Amino acid sequence: MTNFFFWTLLVAVLGPGDDDRLVAKAKRLHQRILTVDTHADAPINMMKPGFNIGVTHDTYTEDAQIDYPRMKQGGMDAMFFAVYTPQGPRTPEGHQQAKDQAFSIFRSIYRSLQQYPDLAELATTPDDAYRLKKAGKRAIFIGMENGYPIGKDLSLVKAYYELGCRYITLAHFANNEICDSATDPDGPLHNGLSAFGREVVREMNRLGVLIDISHVSDNAFYDVLHTSKAPVIASHSNARALCDAPRNMTDDMIKAVAANGGVIQVNFVPEYLRKPSEVHRQAIAKIRMATVGKVLDAAMQQRINAQIDSVNTHFAGEQPTVADVARHIDYIAKLVGVEYVGIGSDFDGGGGVLGLEDVTRIENLTLELLKLNYSESDIEKIWGGNIMRVLQQAKVPETELQTDK
């Protein structure tokens, strides 16, 4: 983005005369508070030969929205890097391949942290995040997007936990052995959470792994809420009332997460922020559905991202802005309270709008929340306080696990 376009956007967002005061306030606040993004697909790029997350990249020419230097530049203190595996065959061979891919992604994250110990460290607790912010380092949490690498082996939940995984998104774009997806073209397999899925949820409660209900079907969502004895999260989901997509959450679902003590982390994916035209929607869906049942390597994932970018460019007039992200945050906060909403960008995985093109621009969201008259205390909760509270509550005492809900 050119400097001219950036400042034009700021003026449009703020209005004449307000920009100097609010920009300065946003900058001070943004640097003071802990900023946490619960869903970042940086490992997709980290798995590419030659990609170096310890150096600065260009968002537009290198198709990379995240690296350690730009996290520091943008004031992003902590990110959950996603160990993402696309859904493939529900077979022993498919599960083995997904497990192997997951371990490979874990290794890539660890290599980057070993290579740049002065820039970033692994974080597994809220205390880690606050400590690393004081030290001037980036806190890298790990989440797993799609429970596919668990297969039918419950012991793998503990194996991933011991590698640092602190949430698991139970499903992705298609059904797996744990539960149904919100978007499987073949419809439901289990009519919600499977019997094995209930075991997975209980094991995650026992260990202290957050249960992420982004991507799961509505029935699976309610089954999870009935089964879990810890608060759950939606690591990257928006409000269905504002954008009618099955990946988004209804008002009743948002209220249920709040009643459970969990948090909904708003994402930056354009088609989940503002409803695109039917032609635009179908073009994106066609690209994504073509991947169902396939295990994608990094080159294939890059081609898919390029195809989606091309479609979005064609429909550029529909492109959402940072104001749309703030609108979803504001809707959820007004519906259930500011204590139950946060941020999960989905950068490097489809997230990015005007004003939030990459991790260096996230201060613009702080600015937009100030424009909506959110207090500094409320913004601190939205940016990190809420998710850190929920992470602290992820582990359920054994005595509570022994009683049925």
Secondary structure, 3 states (H helix, E strand, C coil): CCHHHHHHHHHHHHCCCCHHHHHHHHHHHHHHCCCEEEEECHHHHHCCCCCCCCCCCCHHHHCCCCCHHHHHHHCCCEEEEEEECCCCCCCHHHHHHHHHHHHHHHHHHHHHHHHCCCCEEECCCHHHHHHHHHHCCEEEEEEEECCHHHCCCCHHHHHHHHCCEEEEECCCCCCCCCECECCCCCCCCCCCECHHHHHHHHHHHHHCCEEECCCECHHHHHHHHHHCCCCCEECCCCECCCCCCCCCECHHHHHHHHHHCCEEEECCCHHHCCCCCHHHHHHHHHHHHCCCCCCCCHHHHHHHHHHHHHHHHHCHHHCCEHHHHHHHHHHHHHHHCHHHEEECCCECCCCCEECECCHHHCHHHHHHHHHCCCCHHHHHHHHHHHHHHHHHCCCCCHHHHCCCC
